Amino acid sequence: MKYYIIAGEASGDLHGSNLVKQLRQIDTAADIRSWGGDMMEAAGAHVVKHYKELAFMGFVEVVMNLRTILRNIDTCKKDIAAWQPDVLVLIDYPGFNMRIAEWGKQQGFKIVYYISPQVWAWKENRVKKLKQSVDKMLCILPFEQAFYHKWNYEVEYVGHPLVEVVKAAKEKPADAPLSDKPIIAVLPGSRKQEVSVKLPIMLTMAKHFPDYQFIVAQAPSLDDHFLEALTGQHPNVSMVKGQTYTLLRQATAALVTSGTATLETALFGVPEVVCYKGNPISYFFAKRLIKVKYISLVNLVMDKLVVKELIQHDLTEENLLKELTLLLKDTVVRNSVMNDYAALWHKLGEKDASRRAAEVIYEYAVAR
């Protein structure tokens, strides 16, 4: 079977790589073409466009790069049409992938969406388009099935792929210590425009906790010089590249930007403060569109405030110092977080999400 997989971000590359591995086990003749990253390529997919060329986030950033985005969509359509896959698999990345799904359905391709767009957070009416263009929706968050059911759209919950990823990482032998001091992990995200705003505030904590080593996880999309300019003035700040899970296994606490990283940090059992600060205009529009109570996946899945969220104007040195001090010094607070983390792991389930998703995709691809 010929599979065309589209992932537009680092997290999509991770989950896409595990999906590719499982597809290749189930279908030994699998021919996989993709938009993704290094991990998907290493797993055996032929990557025709790297996600580093696709990552634009926020209203202002999207408008500024609209011509590039539209050109990428057109290029993708032409490549799919020329290759004629048996099934088109879309991984998250809704601004791009929902357009491809609509077009692909019109062209007669089989469409599977793995990792549902977060339509429950904003623009719920997008469900109507998804129902029309997506043949099979595979969800990874436990509350999504009930959400879609309200719209008379029956989807399948396959479990969260991060559970299997983190479980495997925890079972590996311990790596060499990254520092002889206790570690505060700093996960600032993968987009320059966001990191340049948030990371300087996050790193103000270094001067308040000189007995800790603050280690920044460098995303593949960020170059060394960019991060060094932001971290160089702090003697107890360092960086690691390609060692995020090693960092989280060794961390005492973490400062984490919103997104998948908040869930990864929780699954590793690291108490965290969620930090978000974006372009003011983008935030203005987002605040009026987004309808969820929390921005952290941890809090959304648990439906309560498990980890503190410091968003936009609340992300200040003073507030961050208060919250990080609680995580490091207050045993009651730490124990409460850890108990909620245990419940979170149980709630996400023990399913092998990548395997289940690959089975559904293969079965649908071969169906006549």
N, C-alpha and C positions, 0 to 999 in steps of 0.2 A: 504493500500500500504506500501511496505518496501522501505525506503529511506536511502541511504548510503551517508553521507555528509563528505567531507574532507576539513578542514581549518587548516592551518599550522602556523598561527600567531595570535597575540592579536586582530588585526583589523578583521581578518577572524572570530574569535570567537564571536566578537560583532555582526557582520552582520549575521553570522550563527545562533546566538541565536534568532534574530528577524525573520529570515527565518523559523526556527523551530517553533516558536510561531504561525506564520501565517499558516504553513502547518498543524499544529495540530488543528487550527480552521476550516480550509477548509476540512480536512480529519480527522475525529474524531477517525478513526481506524489506524492512522499513526503510524508505527513502525520505529523509527529513530535510526540508529547506526552511529557513527561518530568518526572522529579524530578531536579534537577541544580543548575546554577549559572549565573552570568553568561556563561561561555564557551559553554555549550551553547545558551543563549538567543540569543547573538550569532550562532551558527552556523546558527540557523533552527529550533530546537526551541521548542515552547511549554512553558515551565517552570511547573508547577502547585505545586511545593513546592521551596524552596531548601535546599541541603544544610546551610546554616548552622543550620537548625532540627533537624538530624538527628544531629549529630556528638557521640556519647557513646562514650568509650573507657575500658576498665578495669572490673573486676568491681564495685567500689564505685560508680563513676559510673553504670553501667548499672542497678544495683539502685535507686539514688536516683531515676533518671529512668524507671523501668519503666513507669509509667502513661502517660507521654508517648509512649514508644516503642510501646506496644501501641495507643494511639490513632492514631498515625501509620500503623501497619500496617493497621489497620481502614479508615482513610481512603483509603489507597492501593488496597486491594482494591475498595472501592466505586467508585473513580474508574476503575479498569481495567474493571470489570464494566460500567459505564455507557458507556464509550467503545468497547469491543469491538475491540481492535487485531488486526491480522493476525498479529503476532508480538510477543512480550514479550522485551525484551533487558535483561539484568541485568548491571551492571558492578561487579565486586568486592563490597564492603560486605556480607559474608556473613551477619552476625547478622540483618539485615533481609531481604536478597534471597533467602536460602535458604527463609525462611518464605513469601515471595511465590511462589517457584518451586513449592513443594509445593502451595500453594493454586491457583496458575494451572494447573498440570497437571490437577488435579481438575476445574477448570472447562472443560478442553478447549482451552486456549490453547497455541500453539506457544511453546516456551521455549528461548531461546539465552542462555548465560552467557558473557559476554566478560570476560576476566581472571578466571581461576579463583580461587575462595576458597583460602586457604593451608591446605588440609586436610592437606597433607604436614607441616605444622609441629605441629599438635595435633588431637586428635580425628579420627584417620584414618577411623574408622568412619562419619564423615559422608559418605564417598564413596558408601555404600549409598543414602543419601537423594538424593544428586546423580544417581546412575544412574537412580533411579526418577522424578525430577521434571524433569531437564534433558535436552532432546532433543539439543542440540548444545553441547559445551563447547569454547570457544576459549581456548587457553593462550598465555601470553606469556613463560614462562620455559622454557629448553631442557630442564631435567630433569623437567618436569611430565608430559610425554608418557609417559616410562618409569615414573613413579610410578603413573599411572592404569592403565597396561597391567598392572601387578601385580594390579590389581583387576578385570581383564577389562573395562575401560571404555576404549573407543577414543575419543580426543579429538584435536583438531587444534591443532598449534602454528603460530601465525600470525606469530611474531616479536614483539619488544617494541616497543610504540608510542613509547617514549621515544627510541629510536634515530632515528626519522624527525623527531621534534620537536626534538631537540638538533642534529641535522644541519642542519635548516633554520635554526635560531637561529645556528649558527656561520657560516653562509653570508651572513648579513645584514651590512651595513656596520657598522663599529664605532661604538658609541655614545660620547658624550662621557664623559671620565673621571669616575668618581664621587668620586675623591679624588686629591690630589697625593702622597699617601703610598701605599706598598704596602698592599694590602687583605687583611684576614682576613674572609672571609664567615662569618656566623653564621646558621644556619638552625635555629631552635628549635622548629619545628612549628606546628600550627594550632589546638591546643586549649588553652584558658586554663589548665585544671588541670595540664597538663603543662608548659607554658611557664613558669608561675609558680614551678615547682620547679627546672627545668633552667637557664633563662636566667641567673639570678644567678650560678650557678657558672661557666657558660660565659664570662660577662663579667668574671670575676676576672682573666682573661688580659690585659685591656686595660692594667692597671697594670704588668704584666711586659713588655709590648711597646709602649712609648710611641711608637716610630717607625712603628708600623703603625696604620692606621685600621680599626677593627672596625665592620663594617656589618651590621646586622640586617635580614634579609629579613622584612618584615611580611606575614603571611598575611592574606587578605581577611577571615577570620573574627575577627581581633584588632583591637580599636579602638585609636586613637592614645593615649588617656589611659592605658590599661592598660600598653602598652609603654613609654611615656614615664616612667612611675613606676619601671620596672625599669632603664631605660637612662640616665636623666637625670644621674646622679652621675658619669658617666665622660666626661671631656673628649674622648677619642679614640674615642667610640662614636656612631654615627648610624644612621638607619633609612632604608630605601627600601621603597616600596610598588609592587607591580606591575612590579618590575624585577629579579626574582630571576635571570633568565638573563643580564641585563647584568652583574649582580654576579658571577656565576660566571665569566663570560668575562674579568673583570678581576682575579679573586682570585688570591692567591699560595698560600693554604691556606684550609681551612674547618673549622668546628666544626658538626657536623650531627646533628640528631636522627635516630633510626632511622626507616625507612620508605622511601618512594619517593625522597625527597631524597638519600639516600646514593647511589643509582644515578645520579640526575641529575648530582650533583657529580662522580662518577667519569667519566661520559661527557663532561663538559666538561674533564676532565683536571686537576682540582684535588685535590691531596693533602688528605686529610681525617682528622679524628678523629670517630668516631661516639659520640654522647653520649646516654645514656638514664637517666632517673631518674623513677619514677612513684610513685603512691600505694603505700605499703608493703604494704597488704593486697592490692591488685590484683596487685602484683609477686609476693607470696607464692603466690597461686594460679596465676599465669601460669608461674612457674618450674617448678611441678609438672606443668603441662599441656603446655607447649611442649617438643617433642622434637628441635629442630634445634640444630646446633652453634653457629650464629651468629644475630645479629639483623639484620645488615646484608645487604641484597640483593647487594651487591658480593661479599661473602665467600661467600654461599650459592651464587651462580651459579658462582664460581670454585672453590668447594669447598676453600678454604684461607683463611688469615688474610692478606688483602691490606691492609685498613685496620683500625686499632686500634679496639676497642670498649670503651668505659668504661661499664659498666652498674651502675646502682643504687649500692651502697656504694663501687664503684670510681671513680665519677664524683666526684672530689675536685679541689680546686685544685692540689694537689701532683702528682697523676697527670696531669692535663690539661696542666700546665706542661711536664712531662717529654716527653709525646708531641708537643705542638705545637712544642717546641724542636727535636726530631728532624726534623720535617717541614720546618722553616724553615732549619735549619743543617747538617743531615747530607746531603750530596750522594748518598751511597750509598743511604740510605733513600728519598730522593725519586725517584731513578732506578729503584729497585726497584718502587715504587708505580706509576710511569708506565709501565713495561714491562707490569705486570699489567693496567693500564687498557687498553692496546692489545689485549691478549689478550681482555679482557672484551668490548670492542666487537666483535671478530671472532666471539666465542662467541654473542653475542646476534643476530648475523646482520644482513643488509642488507635483509631483507624490509620491504615497506611494510605494516606490521601493520594499520593502520586501513583501508586499501584492501582487503586480503585479508579482514578481518573483515566489512566491509560487503558484499563479494561473497557470502560464505557466508550472511549474514543475509538478503540480498535473494533469493538462490536458494531458500532454505528458505521464505521468506514467500510466494513465488509458487507453490511446489510444491503440488500437490493430492493 
